[in-house]
Structures are given as C-alpha cells and as structure tokens.
Amino acid sequence: MKTLLKIFAILLVAISLVACSSMFDRSSVNVKKLIWLERDGIFDPEVPNSEVHALLNEGLYHRDPKIVACSISAIFWYVRISDTLEVIRKPRPIDRKLAEIPGIYDLFIELWDEGWTESGGIVPDSEPSADTFWDRVMNKTDCIVSDGDPVWVSLLHPLVYMFPRDEKVHEILWKQMPQMNPDGLIRELREGQFDTPKGQQHRIDILTNPETEEVTATLAAKSLGVFRTDDGLEALVSVLQTDTHGYVPTKMTIVDSIMRYEEDGVPHIALMRQTLDSVPTDDAADRKLKEELQERLVWFEEDYADEVSEPSN
C-alpha cells in the first residue's frame, strides 16, 4: 500500500498538479469543500493562503470529527505531494505557510499525544485498503484520511514539515517512525533538519548496511553531505572503498557529498576520480550527472591544490 501511495503521488506530480478552477466558497466548511481543497485548491496558486487558512482553521476546530479528519487529511496530502516533488527534484507546490495557522502546533501535538497514549505506544496500520484508497482518490468519495482511520498517525509528516528542528517533533519522530517505516526515518530526519548524534548514527548505519535499497542508500549518502561530521565522512569514504553498494546513483551521490566536506575531502580526490571514471552510466540523466561531477571535481582539486595529499584508496 505504501508503494501504491507513492505511485499515485508521482502520477499527480507528472500531470503538474493541474487543479480544477472551482471558485472558493467562503461559506461554512463541509466535507465536499475539504475534498476539493485536498485534491485541487491547496495546490492552486490562484487560491490565496488566507482562504486556505480560513477553511482549515474552521475545519481543524470543528465539532464534527469527520470535518477535523478531512482538514488534517488536506494538510497530510499536501505534505506528501511536496515531499514527493522534492525527492524527484521537481519544484514543490506553492508554500501555504501552514505553520502560521493559529494553534496548529499545540492542536497536532495534543492529538498525537492522545492517540499515542490510547494505543499503548503501538502504531496501528493507518492505510486504507487499495480499493478504498482508489475509490477516495478517483471518485472523491471521501478524504484521503477519514475519521474511520487512526488520524493521529497522519500527523507526523505535517509536524516534521511545518516545524523543523523542533524537539518535541523529533521525539515523536523517533517513537513513531521506526514502527511504521524504518527506512522512511532517514527521509523524515532530513526533511525536519534534525542534526543530532542519534540521527547521524542512523544515517551512517543505513549507508554502510549492504542490504539497504538504492533509494534509501542514496538518501543516506545525500544526508551525510548535508549533516557533516568526521564519522559521516569516514562512512562515505568507506562505502566507496569497499564497494558496499553497486548502485550508480548512490556512488555519484557519495562523491558529491564528499566534496561538500571541502578541505576534509581533499585526501579522497583520487578515490572520487576513480569512482566517476569507472561508474557505468547507461541512463542519459546519469551521464549528465557524471559529467557535472567530473567537472566539479576538477574545480574542487584546483581550489584545494595546496592541500592535496596521498589518495585514500
């Protein structure tokens, strides 16, 4: 089901998130309006943030749990689409500045704490069946997240997106994500800009594990270039030296990340050059990236010419 959600999100992205041109009705909130907001309105640049906020503000504090769930669902779906766009290197949708909705942080934290306590610290399966999901999406019969689902589970992604570096959100992330999607934890740590020893060790563990899949290994390599430590650099170099992963994108991402360590990456120039020279690039995008990295490596070596030392391999 997780794969199904990702595929559909990418399909939405592929059609450029074309929104219907429904007029925004300022009258009272209802499920139909929230479904429109979730699928179309929140992505439509012609709908101003003030109107999105007004609808969500009314919905989030509504007496009807169905309305509350649909309001959360609109935010959840917006964040998932935004994350997918970032992963496939496409522009994110218009910034709705959702964190500015009055009281949304306290509300989401309260709802999450309540759900976590009532579940006994066990994360339930929050995904509908494939048939239910497609019915909601294609026929707009319901919001993606409905009041029949454990809505509190869907709060994590929006919290990470809206409140990066927040300590409480970091705590929630480590409680929920290892149960729900251990590999996805690395993406959430990066999205939330969490630069902690615990998070860094997780990135290193993921990258150096030969069983890690390509997408996750590549994201780990990319993250170690953003959150830079001596141990992180050591892991990047070690993975290239031992050929832990044969994935072309992962290897090229490691080279990119090592260069981000600036002068600390200088001793590994020969290793980076050897990696780029030997990596197979059958795909046009990979060939382009390889050429860009080779050009950057030339400039990198020139910039730090006085510091070049013995190769690391």
C-alpha positions in Angstrom: 0.0 0.0 0.0 2.9 2.4 0.7 4.1 1.8 -2.8 0.6 2.5 -4.1 0.5 5.8 -2.3 3.9 6.8 -3.7 2.9 5.8 -7.3 -0.2 7.8 -7.1 1.6 10.8 -5.7 4.1 10.7 -8.5 1.3 10.4 -11.0 -0.2 13.6 -9.5 3.2 15.3 -9.9 3.5 14.0 -13.5 0.4 15.9 -14.6 1.8 19.0 -13.0 -0.7 19.1 -10.2 -3.3 20.7 -12.5 -6.1 21.9 -10.2 -9.7 22.4 -11.1 -10.8 26.0 -11.3 -13.5 25.7 -8.7 -14.5 29.0 -7.1 -13.6 29.1 -3.4 -16.8 29.3 -1.4 -16.4 31.4 1.8 -19.4 29.8 3.5 -19.3 27.2 6.2 -16.8 24.3 5.9 -18.0 20.8 4.8 -16.5 17.6 3.6 -17.1 18.4 -0.1 -15.1 21.6 0.2 -12.3 19.9 2.1 -12.1 17.2 -0.6 -11.8 20.0 -3.2 -9.1 21.7 -1.1 -7.2 18.4 -0.6 -7.1 17.4 -4.2 -7.1 20.8 -6.0 -7.4 24.0 -4.1 -4.4 23.8 -1.9 -2.2 23.3 -5.0 -3.8 26.1 -7.0 -1.7 29.3 -6.9 -4.8 31.3 -7.6 -6.3 30.4 -4.3 -4.6 32.7 -1.7 -3.2 31.4 1.6 -5.7 33.5 3.5 -8.5 31.5 2.1 -6.8 28.1 2.6 -6.0 29.1 6.2 -9.6 30.2 6.8 -11.0 26.9 5.6 -8.5 24.8 7.6 -8.8 26.9 10.7 -12.6 26.4 10.7 -12.2 22.7 9.9 -9.5 21.8 12.4 -11.5 23.1 15.4 -14.9 21.8 14.2 -17.2 19.8 16.5 -17.6 17.1 13.8 -14.7 14.6 13.9 -15.3 13.9 10.2 -14.5 17.6 9.4 -11.5 17.6 11.7 -10.1 14.4 10.0 -10.7 15.8 6.5 -8.9 19.1 7.5 -5.9 17.1 8.7 -6.1 15.0 5.5 -5.8 18.0 3.3 -2.6 19.0 5.1 -1.2 15.5 5.1 -1.8 15.1 1.4 -0.2 18.4 0.6 2.9 17.5 2.6 3.2 14.0 0.9 3.0 15.6 -2.5 5.5 18.2 -1.6 7.9 15.6 -0.3 7.5 13.5 -3.5 8.2 16.5 -5.6 11.4 17.2 -3.7 12.6 13.6 -4.0 12.2 13.6 -7.8 13.8 17.0 -8.0 10.7 18.9 -9.1 9.5 22.3 -7.7 7.4 22.0 -4.6 3.9 23.4 -4.7 3.1 26.9 -3.5 4.1 27.4 0.1 0.9 27.5 2.1 2.7 28.6 5.3 0.6 26.1 7.2 2.6 26.6 10.4 1.1 30.1 10.7 -2.4 28.7 11.2 -3.3 29.7 14.8 -2.8 27.0 17.4 -2.0 24.2 14.8 1.2 23.1 16.7 -0.5 22.7 20.0 -3.5 21.0 18.4 -1.4 18.5 16.5 0.8 17.7 19.5 -2.2 17.2 21.7 -3.9 14.9 19.2 -0.8 12.9 18.7 -0.1 12.5 22.4 -3.7 11.4 23.0 -3.5 8.9 20.1 -0.2 7.5 21.3 -1.4 7.1 24.8 -4.6 5.4 23.9 -2.8 3.0 21.5 -0.4 2.0 24.3 2.5 3.2 22.2 1.7 0.9 19.3 1.3 2.4 15.8 -1.7 0.9 14.1 -2.0 0.4 10.4 -3.3 3.7 9.2 -3.6 2.9 5.5 -7.0 2.0 3.9 -7.3 -0.9 1.6 -6.3 -0.4 -2.0 -9.9 -0.4 -3.2 -10.9 2.1 -0.6 -7.9 4.3 -1.4 -8.6 4.4 -5.1 -12.3 5.0 -4.5 -11.5 8.0 -2.4 -9.0 9.3 -4.9 -10.7 8.6 -8.2 -14.3 9.2 -7.2 -13.7 11.7 -4.5 -16.0 9.8 -2.2 -14.0 10.7 0.9 -10.9 12.4 2.1 -7.6 10.5 1.8 -7.5 10.3 5.6 -11.0 9.7 7.0 -12.4 9.8 10.5 -12.6 6.0 10.4 -8.8 5.9 10.2 -6.4 6.4 13.2 -6.0 10.1 12.2 -3.2 10.8 14.8 -0.8 8.6 12.8 -1.1 11.0 9.9 0.1 14.0 12.0 3.8 13.1 11.9 4.6 14.1 8.3 2.9 17.5 8.7 4.6 18.2 12.0 8.1 17.4 10.5 7.3 19.6 7.5 5.9 22.5 9.4 8.1 22.6 12.5 11.7 21.5 11.5 14.2 21.2 14.3 11.5 21.1 17.0 12.5 18.9 20.0 9.0 17.5 20.6 8.6 16.7 16.9 12.0 15.0 17.0 10.8 12.9 19.9 7.6 11.9 18.1 9.6 11.0 15.0 11.7 8.5 16.9 8.7 7.0 18.6 6.5 6.5 15.6 8.7 6.1 12.5 10.8 3.0 13.5 7.5 1.1 13.9 5.8 2.5 10.8 8.6 2.7 8.2 12.2 2.3 9.5 13.7 3.2 6.1 11.5 6.3 5.9 13.0 7.6 9.1 16.0 8.9 7.2 13.9 10.9 4.9 12.0 12.5 7.8 15.2 13.3 9.7 16.4 15.2 6.6 13.1 16.9 5.9 13.0 18.0 9.6 16.6 19.2 9.5 17.3 17.2 12.6 21.1 17.4 13.2 21.6 15.1 16.2 24.2 12.4 17.1 21.4 9.8 17.1 20.2 10.9 13.7 23.7 10.9 12.3 24.4 7.4 13.5 21.2 6.3 11.8 22.3 7.8 8.5 25.7 6.0 8.8 24.1 2.7 9.7 21.8 2.9 6.7 24.5 3.8 4.3 27.0 1.2 5.5 24.4 -1.6 5.5 24.9 -3.6 2.3 21.2 -4.7 2.4 20.0 -1.1 2.1 18.0 -0.5 -1.0 19.1 2.1 -3.6 16.8 4.9 -2.9 17.4 4.8 0.8 21.2 4.4 0.5 21.3 7.3 -1.9 19.3 9.5 0.5 21.6 8.5 3.4 24.6 9.5 1.3 23.0 12.8 0.4 22.1 13.4 4.0 25.7 12.8 5.2 26.7 15.6 2.8 24.2 18.0 4.5 24.8 17.0 8.1 28.6 16.8 8.1 30.7 15.1 10.8 34.0 13.2 10.8 32.2 9.9 11.2 30.0 10.8 8.3 32.9 11.4 6.0 34.6 8.2 7.2 31.4 6.3 6.3 31.1 7.9 2.8 34.8 7.0 2.0 34.5 3.5 3.4 31.5 2.7 1.3 33.3 3.7 -1.9 36.5 1.9 -0.9 34.7 -1.4 -0.1 32.2 -1.0 -2.9 29.4 -1.7 -0.4 26.7 -0.6 -2.9 26.8 -1.1 -6.7 24.1 1.5 -7.2 25.2 4.2 -9.7 23.1 7.0 -8.1 24.4 6.1 -4.7 28.1 6.2 -5.8 27.7 9.5 -7.5 25.8 11.0 -4.6 28.7 9.9 -2.3 31.2 11.7 -4.5 29.0 14.8 -4.3 28.7 14.6 -0.5 32.5 14.1 0.0 33.2 17.3 -2.0 30.8 19.1 0.4 33.3 18.4 3.2 35.6 20.9 1.3 39.3 20.6 2.5 38.5 17.5 4.5 37.6 15.8 1.3 40.9 16.5 -0.4 42.7 13.3 0.6 40.0 11.4 -1.2 40.2 13.1 -4.6 41.8 10.1 -6.3 39.1 7.8 -4.9 36.4 10.1 -6.2 38.0 10.4 -9.6 38.4 6.6 -9.9 34.8 6.1 -8.9 33.5 8.5 -11.5 35.7 7.1 -14.2 34.5 3.5 -13.6 30.9 4.0 -12.8 28.6 2.8 -15.7 26.1 5.4 -17.0 23.6 3.9 -19.4 21.0 6.4 -18.5 21.1 9.9 -20.0 20.4 11.6 -16.7 23.2 9.6 -15.0 25.6 10.5 -17.8 24.8 14.2 -17.4 25.2 14.0 -13.6 28.5 12.1 -14.1 29.8 14.9 -16.4 28.8 17.6 -13.9 30.5 15.8 -11.0 33.7 15.3 -13.0 33.7 19.0 -13.9 33.1 19.9 -10.2 35.9 17.6 -9.2 38.4 19.4 -11.4 37.4 22.7 -9.8 37.5 21.1 -6.4 41.1 19.9 -6.9 42.2 23.3 -8.2 40.6 25.1 -5.3 42.4 22.9 -2.8 45.5 22.2 -4.8 47.9 23.2 -2.0 46.2 20.7 0.3 46.2 17.7 -2.0 47.7 14.7 -0.2 48.1 11.0 -0.7 45.0 9.3 -2.2 42.8 7.4 0.2 42.5 4.2 -1.7 
